[in-house]
């Protein structure tokens, strides 16, 4: 955890120092996307090499679908409830 805090602090300091250099800042979004794609690719390799995950992929998929459906239903329900309370004119 300490390593993460040091890396974040270093990034904040570096960002503060280069905030006026628009040529560098222009490419940061592309660099972030590239880093995320690389991390996802490496995660895929790790998952593909894990026999336990591959063996239980069907069960994990059904669990993921059920959790996703529950999360979406809960979000829609709570959003509707919030909308009714705060945004519908009271009669």
C-alpha positions as CSV (number, residue, x, y, z in Angstrom):
1,X,0.0,0.0,0.0
2,X,2.9,2.3,0.8
3,X,4.3,1.8,-2.7
4,X,0.9,2.8,-4.3
5,X,0.9,6.0,-2.2
6,X,4.4,6.9,-3.2
7,X,3.7,6.2,-6.9
8,X,0.5,8.4,-6.7
9,X,2.3,11.2,-5.0
10,X,5.1,11.1,-7.6
11,X,2.5,11.3,-10.3
12,X,0.8,14.2,-8.7
13,X,4.1,16.1,-8.3
14,X,5.1,15.3,-11.9
15,X,1.7,16.4,-13.2
16,X,2.0,19.6,-11.2
17,X,5.4,20.3,-12.7
18,X,4.4,19.7,-16.4
19,X,0.9,21.2,-16.2
20,X,1.8,24.0,-18.6
21,X,3.5,21.7,-21.2
22,X,0.6,21.1,-23.5
23,X,2.7,19.0,-25.9
24,X,3.3,16.4,-23.2
25,X,-0.2,16.5,-21.8
26,X,-1.7,15.9,-25.2
27,X,-0.3,12.3,-25.2
28,X,-1.1,11.3,-21.6
29,X,-4.6,10.0,-22.5
30,X,-3.2,7.8,-25.2
31,X,-0.5,6.5,-22.8
32,X,-3.1,5.7,-20.2
33,X,-5.2,3.8,-22.7
34,X,-2.2,1.8,-23.8
35,X,-1.2,1.0,-20.2
36,X,-4.8,-0.2,-19.5
37,X,-4.9,-2.4,-22.6
38,X,-1.5,-3.9,-21.7
39,X,-2.7,-4.6,-18.1
40,X,-5.9,-6.2,-19.4
41,X,-3.9,-8.4,-21.9
42,X,-1.6,-9.5,-19.1
43,X,-4.6,-10.2,-16.8
44,X,-6.1,-12.3,-19.6
45,X,-2.9,-14.3,-19.9
46,X,-2.9,-14.9,-16.1
47,X,-6.6,-16.0,-16.2
48,X,-6.0,-18.3,-19.2
49,X,-3.1,-20.0,-17.5
50,X,-5.1,-20.7,-14.3
51,X,-6.6,-24.2,-14.6
52,X,-9.1,-23.6,-11.8
53,X,-10.6,-20.6,-13.4
54,X,-10.8,-22.2,-16.9
55,X,-12.4,-25.4,-15.4
56,X,-15.1,-23.3,-13.5
57,X,-15.7,-20.7,-16.3
58,X,-19.3,-21.7,-16.8
59,X,-20.2,-21.4,-13.1
60,X,-18.3,-18.1,-12.8
61,X,-20.1,-16.8,-15.9
62,X,-23.5,-17.5,-14.5
63,X,-22.6,-15.9,-11.2
64,X,-21.3,-12.8,-13.0
65,X,-24.5,-12.6,-15.0
66,X,-26.7,-12.9,-11.9
67,X,-24.6,-10.3,-10.0
68,X,-24.8,-7.9,-13.0
69,X,-28.5,-8.3,-13.4
70,X,-29.0,-7.7,-9.7
71,X,-26.8,-4.6,-9.7
72,X,-28.6,-3.2,-12.8
73,X,-32.0,-3.9,-11.3
74,X,-31.0,-2.3,-8.0
75,X,-29.6,0.8,-9.7
76,X,-32.7,1.2,-11.9
77,X,-35.0,0.8,-8.9
78,X,-33.1,3.2,-6.7
79,X,-32.8,5.7,-9.5
80,X,-36.6,5.6,-10.0
81,X,-37.2,6.0,-6.3
82,X,-34.8,9.0,-6.1
83,X,-36.4,10.6,-9.2
84,X,-39.8,10.2,-7.7
85,X,-38.7,11.8,-4.4
86,X,-36.7,14.7,-5.7
87,X,-37.8,15.5,-9.2
88,X,-41.5,14.8,-9.6
89,X,-43.7,17.8,-8.7
90,X,-45.7,17.2,-5.6
91,X,-49.4,17.6,-6.0
